[in-house]
Amino acid sequence: MERARLERQGFSIAELRRMARGRLPRMVFDFCDGGAEDEVTRARNEAGFADWEFLPRPLGGTQERAQTTELFGHRLALPVIIGPTGLSGMMWPRGELAAARAAARAGTVYTMSHGSTITIEDLARAAPGPLWFQNFMYRDRGLTRAFAERAQAAGYQALVLTVDNQVLGQRERDLRNGFVIPPRVSWRSVLDVARALPWALRIRQSELTFANYVTDERRDIVSLAAHIAQLLDATLCWKDVDWLRQIWRGPLLLKGVLHPEEARAALEHGVDGVIVSNHGGRQLDGAIASIRALPAVVDAVAGRIPVLLDGGVRRGSDVVKALALGATACTIGRPHLWGLAVAGEEGVAWVLEILRRDIDRVLALGGWDGIGQIDRGALVPAPGATPPAAPAASPPADLPARRVAAAS
């Protein structure tokens, strides 16, 4: 019954966003939906995909339209990964577990945020699929080490170091709503929560806090949030990446890479993958859109490590365009939170199913029998658009083979 309702009402990511907006208090919806300052980068992340148009060849015929891809030894059923989002449990009780189970059902990876509402160990025990863990580089390097070691011991397959969080971005929707540390409680905020009574009744049944940071002295969400903000470190540099590389024994990815020179440097420092990301427009407003930064980063690493695209993905066509520009896969943040807010695990599963169906439709209409057939020759710049670089039909012949290849 839940799937039938979702198919009927939530037929697109945009519709699920609309449904989530109606179910959540405004302050909570804005927390997950909003960006920094004027939200220019957030908007451009989504709009940037329109700078590219498909150049289909439908007479090629399609049958299989395979979406599987190999990534760090795992065969993923679709080229979409759930990226790290803090406080997912604010959308749905134990929301991280619900999302991880949905990812496993879809045959893909779930990435746990350091700021989750359940612990590293609890998720690993209960989630059936492959897991990655997101870490920050804190002033307290011992805490960074402890998180990495806990994730390693719990069996997480990859570590994602987020590097664009030196200070907190100014998220003005949160300031306007009083959703800050300490929170500003007003009649408006009380009425806001009362309007979303079903959400409030669900959430009050679970302890909402930053579970991985809880100690005997500090466990409530307000004091923990203030503590985490004080730990952020603007001195993060390559020697810190080298240090973490020595600690973590599995694949290490950098999330927040936009400049091609940083992508090249990542190779020299033993990084196994980069995620082209501007933090969903939640940090530096005015930063380049992820899809615009992608081609130069792909060219910089020259196929030696996988490149993932994070930011603005709302349609399966967005995923296909990112793959055509050289990404191995895309990560999603807000879309899975909207699905989580609407229907928990089933809502996240439906988000991934929407994207799977979208990708299949694009491949069929474009004449591409699988994502392995997609390259830059599948795209042309849109009229009036100014993509950062003109696409080439294929990479130069002397480039090394991609370590992560799409399965046919």
Secondary structure as GFF3:
##gff-version 3
##sequence-region A 1 408
A	DSSP	alpha_helix	2	9	.	.	.	ID=ss1
A	DSSP	alpha_helix	13	23	.	.	.	ID=ss2
A	DSSP	alpha_helix	26	33	.	.	.	ID=ss3
A	DSSP	alpha_helix	40	47	.	.	.	ID=ss4
A	DSSP	three_ten_helix	48	51	.	.	.	ID=ss5
A	DSSP	beta_strand	52	54	.	.	.	ID=ss6
A	DSSP	three_ten_helix	58	60	.	.	.	ID=ss7
A	DSSP	beta_strand	69	71	.	.	.	ID=ss8
A	DSSP	beta_strand	74	76	.	.	.	ID=ss9
A	DSSP	beta_strand	80	82	.	.	.	ID=ss10
A	DSSP	three_ten_helix	88	90	.	.	.	ID=ss11
A	DSSP	alpha_helix	95	106	.	.	.	ID=ss12
A	DSSP	beta_strand	110	112	.	.	.	ID=ss13
A	DSSP	alpha_helix	120	126	.	.	.	ID=ss14
A	DSSP	beta_strand	131	135	.	.	.	ID=ss15
A	DSSP	alpha_helix	141	154	.	.	.	ID=ss16
A	DSSP	beta_strand	158	162	.	.	.	ID=ss17
A	DSSP	alpha_helix	172	177	.	.	.	ID=ss18
A	DSSP	alpha_helix	187	195	.	.	.	ID=ss19
A	DSSP	alpha_helix	197	203	.	.	.	ID=ss20
A	DSSP	three_ten_helix	211	213	.	.	.	ID=ss21
A	DSSP	alpha_helix	221	231	.	.	.	ID=ss22
A	DSSP	alpha_helix	238	247	.	.	.	ID=ss23
A	DSSP	beta_strand	252	257	.	.	.	ID=ss24
A	DSSP	alpha_helix	260	268	.	.	.	ID=ss25
A	DSSP	beta_strand	273	276	.	.	.	ID=ss26
A	DSSP	three_ten_helix	279	281	.	.	.	ID=ss27
A	DSSP	alpha_helix	290	301	.	.	.	ID=ss28
A	DSSP	beta_strand	307	310	.	.	.	ID=ss29
A	DSSP	alpha_helix	316	324	.	.	.	ID=ss30
A	DSSP	beta_strand	329	332	.	.	.	ID=ss31
A	DSSP	alpha_helix	334	366	.	.	.	ID=ss32
A	DSSP	three_ten_helix	371	373	.	.	.	ID=ss33
A	DSSP	three_ten_helix	376	378	.	.	.	ID=ss34
A	DSSP	beta_strand	379	381	.	.	.	ID=ss35
###
